[in-house]
Amino acid sequence: MPVPTSLSDSLALPLIAAPMFLISGPELALACCKAGIVGSFPALNQRTSEGFEDWLKQMNSDLASHADSRPEQPAAPYAVNLIVHKTNPRWEADLELCVKYRVPIVITSLGAATKVVEAVHSYGGLVFHDVTNQKHARKATEAGVDGIIAVAAGAGGHAGTVNPLVLVHEIREVFDGTLILAGALSHGQDLLAAQAMGADLGYMGTRFINTSESQAEAAYQEMIIEAVSGDIIHTPAVSGIPASFMRQSLEAGGFPMDELHKPGTVNYGEKLKPVNDEAKAWKTVWSAGQGVSAIRDVVPTAELVSRLRREYEAAKARLCKG
């Protein structure tokens, strides 16, 4: 399905910079939007709904100023991630703020709620929902979402385990809306490959940790530069539900490495931890996807997007020659 016009008309590249817990904020999101891709952040990266509201005011004000000063170069819309789960007591209040400030795109996680879709559609916004399998894609389709984010094997954060080729095909069997692929995308040519599979947009998280506007500390960024795909461990040890973390940070956190490498032997919890506990855990144990293998620097977001765009166009040119 074509990307909605409200989104496609302002994109310089078919890409969303994923909302990353404790990493993404307005500075990164604004830099992405001004560079022509969707920028985003989790509502929970602000400790309170009042702080979250301040961020929404900042986003709308800065993007309005950008539109006034550079009408020839429209910014891409931004997105907010809501954790729609009982461990997040704020999600309904934060949803009300999304409606109040007419957030262009709301990305939901851990729960596809019709209530969210109805609220966001009331002002013309879009709802994308992330899933790791076809079962959850069906539920999202029934909830009426506009887009589904296929979180495949190799992704950072709460990643899936299904090969991206398989996951895209399985979701396309039950959903004909906008499909976004996540999982180890780091180069511009990866976006073209995602589109060739049947996705409409790419979704990059780890690559944007290593930008100047990221909230990641320097040691986190350096660990990403030094890491390879084999350093990424998918485990429920930190969150209570499976997520991807760098081996080096798990070792530093004192986790039992022999057990983490054995599927099915770790039983640290069967559900997401309360928000405050989650934040404490993720602050010292650092998440990343297998795309770390392709990251060797820290650059401004505008420079990164420009690089990705060149790589994307070069890949298209190579295919056309063939």
Steps between C-alpha positions, in 0.01 A plus 500: 500500500631850423622706793230753602539826309522695825825314562648423159488859371749615763743205503846535345559132576258213583613486861385535859757551774367269769404626847762370741457472875725749683668598170254696283384851588388816321853592389542174308140494377518858369831435326345199326186688394700792362719256306191348337430182695256426782652576839354353817531451874322298770264694723662321794835664433347783698445403863157667520211585270569866574852462367367310200264789427796738501667284237189507279486879526867517401451268202201690364660840555835413345345327199265795443798736507683275255201505265485880512871548439552225242174445311695352208631218724211358704585295806376144535238432771598368841378201697446419866523150642241393759538181704140377516547259787374474856849562637479851353243693708556811289401383156145635500609841631779510244254403226284798595803723454569346159146594400529850651820573305395302193806276488529396132594135567447292813701178522350249743684213666393202714133549422298590188209700641197608301468789747834638382407465133168678546659782699781562252275468196269764652746773395643328190808341655649161420551199728782252442537193721809285546474120493735203491267239349194443285271439798556849635477642148148357476403671827642829378307468174179440694571811710511706180861622502635682196838333505677201646866498599644153442769461766710216363796302628807712554319811621592685816264552792204262535589313183347200330663179388345448155706549184399830331418332167259264673352763732422745219327230295300375800381849589408575139268199511283675761569872451497725193582829672833676535769249600823610667794260542729509806802285571872568432445769236807726496567599138300678232500187286329318788199726448480400135525133599212548746286649224590215266370256763164675513548757775423867438742659747806411702538543876845570648578523867855392579651704216357819658644428845833610352395852404596829659140566604450165673470493879736201520815555700836483326587159649178354355584635155855370522375153596282499188801590285699213647219242495421245229180308431614207715506729805122549490313277745123458490382432855214568745751557780479879503140583410306193596419454131760423231712790378839548333800625697874526445698221662755743640240694698336181629838379622564833670157472664585163653253288305576122479632481146497121473129496579414790267640310203277198564149545357231413749725483805444854626185581694538851633138593452203449275380855450629850458637661814341814645616812316737628770666158539533473123670838477751409773586174324543646149710792623799276571434202269509628144280383218601478134420295192720287277549801275783607733737325259448782250543792744846646532445865586289765674367768266237776495157374396490718189829351382380146568174549309690653209730195496206259512333685216811474280527129575131447421522683166823319407336166570205588277738606223689170520177303468385705203830433322454128559 
